[in-house]
Structure formats: C-alpha cells, structure tokens
Amino acid sequence: MAFGKAPKDPFGTAVGSLVDRATLGSLQTEDWGQFMHICDVINATEEGPKDAVKALKKKLSKNCNHKEIRLTLSVSTAVFILIRY
C-alpha cells in the first residue's frame, strides 16, 4: 500500500454493496435472483471480479454470524459457477 492512501472499503463499490445486501444475517433464505444480478455486475466492469473477492473475503473474515457465513459461501459458489463460463 502506498503512503497517503487509505484502505478502500470493500462494500463501497457497486459489487461490494450488492454482496453486503445479499449476505445480511437477517435474510431467511438465499435470493438466487440477487446472486445472478451480482454476477451480471461483476461481468459489467473491469474491477468487478477484484471488488467481489475483496467483499467476499471481508464478509468471511472474523465473522461469527453463521447465517452471514452460509449466505456468503452461497454467493461465492454462485459466482464461481456462473462466472466461469
């Protein structure tokens, strides 16, 4: 990291905010339509894949909410399956 640059909030990007909303612990079920939308946004920008990885890693690191972890793993699985092709 260069001097004078503050670390960027991974949820401050378009993809990051979608990941954050799709993995809220208050959600009861997975929203596969939202997961598909996240994949579309990732594909739409050059920085999309990098932003998605940062947001997913941030959601998984030091998180004790089992619902958020489950939803985050579901999003990451969907992204892996749908983006590969």
N, C-alpha and C positions, 0 to 999 in steps of 0.2 A: 504494500500500500504506500502510495506517495505521501509525502508530507503535505499537510494542509487539506487533505481530502478526508471528509467524514465518511464512515462506512454507510452505504446505501441501505435503506430499509427494504428488505425483500418483498414486503407486502405493499410497497409504494408504487409498484408497476401495475400495468393492466392485468398481466397474468398472475402476479402475486396477490392482488386483491381478489381475483376470482378464486384462487386456491384457498385463500383465507375464508371466504364466504362458503365455499363448498365443503369445508372441513370443520365447521363450527361444532362444538360439542353438544349444542342444544338441538341439532338436527336428529331426527328419529331414524331416517333411512337415507340411503345413498341416492343422489339425484343424477342419474346417468345422462340426462339431458344437459345438465350443468358440466359434467365431465367432458362431454362431446364439445361443448362450447369452449371449454378451456383448451382442448386440443386444437380447435379452429384458430383461437387467438395465438397459440404458440406457433402455429404454422404461418400466421399472417405477418409476423415480424422477425427480423434477423436476430434480435436479442431474446425472443420468446423462449427458446429452449434453455438458455442460461438463466433467465429470470425464473422459470418454472423449477429448475433444480434448486436454486437458492431458496425459494419459498418452501418447497417440499422439505428440504433439509432443516430449515428453521422450524417448521411445524413439528418435525420428529425429534429434534434435539431438546433434551431436558423437559419433555412434556410428560406429565403424569396422567393426563386425561385419556382414558382408554378409548373413548368414542372418537376423539380427535385423531388418535393414532390409527385406529381402524379406517376412518374415512380418508386419512392422508395416504395410507397404503393402497386403498381402493383407487384414489385419484392417480397415484403413481403407476399402478398396474394398468389403468385405462390409458394413460399417456404412453406407456411403453408399448402396449399392444397397437394402439391406433396411430401413433406417430411413425412407427417402423415402416409402414407401407406407403 
